[in-house]
């Protein structure tokens, strides 16, 4: 499976132990080693995993303000398969400190729906959270206010969903078809369009007769979500702090 991955991460140099930090105002930098994003569906938090060889760095973002609150560094250990899943152990000072659980795409209701790796949960020290995953995800990212997912239905039509951080504390996990793991969306818009260019991709959605939502992801400048009302000029723009995109296996 080929994955097109690009990210912007508000992440300073990571130490070997979790560290509490104040909300960051640093301009996002482009990350070269994004592994995946775990948007928790059972806790008001979100994790960005970077992996460079065996070194794994994790930034934890708080909801509702999207600020980095904790940073971790691990060494990736062995991968083990069990009950249709693949577990990657996370080590600190040679001892067990966590794990990443990914579902085997072949075990899904529709294996071809795994446009991105179906990460189901992560364990960091003594805390385990379940991760949001939607079939046929084309883009998942987050701003300082919400998580954004652009995905396809079974017919290939594009769907925009957002999950506001303000609702995260009371959100309940739900399961949908094709092994989806998510929460109730804050906004859904169907029937989107897509434009590919040399620098990235643009998704366009008509929310109503006066409102258009534009989601962009570019290699040079990262991603953004724009809301346009009554014309082509953005009335609201939110930069994606991190984003990952996926595509069907060919």
Helices and strands as residue ranges (DSSP letters): E 8-9, E 19-20, E 29-30, E 34-39, E 45-52, E 55-62, E 68-82, E 85-92, E 95-103, G 105-107, G 111-113, E 119-124, E 127-130, E 137-142, E 146-152, E 158-164, G 165-170, E 173-175, E 181-183, E 187-197, E 200-208, E 211-218, E 222-229, E 234-239, E 242-245
